[in-house]
Amino acid sequence: LMESNYQYPLNLGSQEEISIIDLARIIKGRINPSLNFKFYSLPSDDPILRKPSIEKAEYYLNWCPKISLMEGLNNTINFYKDSFKT
């Protein structure tokens, strides 16, 4: 995006839809199953579903995700685990 002529914000991400709690459970299972979650009330204007469209990124940048959500999570978690080994 930085190297393109497009000058507006674009959504970059996955078209895979997942709830925040499901995402948190996956990460918890990978890093520390004994973690506990704290739940807070959502703001009244908080969207129920979030699934940004990446159509503009596909059109203007010829961009699309090359790895799945799970592969990206695994890569990220493994990177941090490897980086902070003592």
Secondary structure, DSSP 8 states (H G I E B T S, - for coil): -TTSS--S----S-S----HHHHHHHHHHHH-TT---------TT--S------HHHHHHH-----S-HHHHHHHHHHHHHHHT--
